[in-house]
Amino acid sequence: MNKRFYVTTAIDYVNGQPHLGHAYEKVIADVVARARRCLGEPVFFLTGLDEHGQKVQLAAQAEGKTPSEYCDGLALAWRQFAQKLGLSNDDFVRTTEPRHKAVVQAILSRLHAEGRFYKKTHRGFYSTTVESFLTEKDRLPDGSFDPAYGKVIELEEENYYFKLREHQQWLMDYIEANPAFIAPEPRRNEILGFLKNNELEDLCISRPAARLNWGIPLPFDPLFVTYVWFDALLNYISIPAAHGDAGVLSALVSQLTAEENGRLLSCLHSQPATPQSAIELWPADVQVIGKDILKFHAVFWPIMLKAMGLPLPRQILVHGWWQKDGEKLSKSTGNVVDPVAVIDEWGLDAFRYYVIRELDIGPDGNWTDAGFRSRYQAELANGLGNLVNSSLSMIKRYRAGRVPHGAHQLAAEVSECRARVLACYRDHRLQDALLAIAALITRANQYIDQTSPFKLAKDPAQAARLDDILYTLAEVCRALGVLLWPVIPGTAEKLQRQLGFPAAAANLSEQAPPIATGHELGDIFPLFPRKES
Ligand code: MSP
């Protein structure tokens, strides 16, 4: 078995520029992926772009471009954004790629052949902004529709629908029986409440090609294209298929004609996967999404998977939304946080640290520039930065840069912290991991204050006591360089190098042997330059 720990993010709509919300979600997934790698698990981390739909078609038209030219231009910027965030993703999916489209069509063919879809005419109010029909429940008390729906028109349209209703009880039972499936708990309760109080409406899976042609054609009726969710959600399995995941591939080919099968395989084989490099990815271990797309992931997606005969992901991990200064992020009002500008000014790790430390996965958060600056000064520059700088400077100054032989006086604290951080990483409690690490940093800074190594250094009779302190501090710094690596890998590597260890020493799965007596430090420099505000 070659199963990898498989972590995914929502794929972002390609129209528009990346913002704090997109960055936050991708950093969460990256930390989860990096933590698992440090724990010695093979990992596959997928992120990417959702490129079809009416908005893209219209935005391209407005710029006088074809949709595919428009998407290619923006995809480049989004890929650069992923690099800017330091993401360690193993693949980057674009829903316009042949490898994805082939899988979507194969699944549609199969589900159609098995009678999972039906066609019907629907007349109702259609929101051009969210690209879907509204129901009576979407009306405000005064009978109008929320302005967020944009222009609402009356429309009569024939479309294909996916049968959901018959699976409602099964899904409730599944969620009840698998408490970790939707996390955190309030989101699970929200979905259970929704399922208990509403009868599921079947899911519309198409749009007439005459109205929207920027989509994947339905293989069984070319007058229609696939509506975005039946296209976008499938990225989570199309990429495993492209990498040769046998479970997903067998679900795809079971109902295909020889011709369809040949077409599918030729698209997938354009990918690097060979039988030897084939890997097993599905089911995903964790799918990170924002609260607004919970229903798609916790209701429609599980039912689609069940229809395909595939297992459900182990966890849907739902984060909250960021605001800035207590207001919704909005390009039109200028209330935005540009992650790229923050990273350029403060450094990538300051950004990554702040979003994970400030906002637990679940509730909504509020970005303030003052809050960001104050955490940077207090926790990074003063807390971690000071500890490392003063510890290593003392070893340089008092012991010529060589770690002395001594007793590890904080061994119990380090070991307890390590156990807590590992448990947090395994449970995706990333903020708690940073809190446990922050407690160790505070403890070590107090230890310096209490033991006063600066004073001891003046008295040769205290050399043995000073050795213990310096050795202890070197060990604490080394532990921090490993424990912090998933969240702030650049800083962790710098710390390791300053300690004289190769940068690749971030292994959480086993405790490192004690630092050898006489081990030589590298060059030291401040990890977080102090900023004048
Ligand atoms: N394309 C769909 C997802 C398809 S997944 C098969 C989509 N795209 S999106 O660009 O609108 O949003 C991408 C992710 O960013 C979502 O998980 C969404 O919740 C998240 N965020 C968008 N704005 C956000 C904030 N203000 N704060 C935090 N996350 C937010 O939905």
Boltz pocket constraint, residues with backbone or C-beta under 6 A from the ligand:
constraints:
  - pocket:
      binder: B
      contacts: [[A, 9], [A, 10], [A, 11], [A, 12], [A, 13], [A, 20], [A, 21], [A, 22], [A, 24], [A, 25], [A, 50], [A, 232], [A, 233], [A, 234], [A, 288], [A, 289], [A, 290], [A, 291], [A, 292], [A, 293], [A, 319], [A, 320], [A, 321], [A, 322], [A, 323], [A, 329]]
      max_distance: 6.0
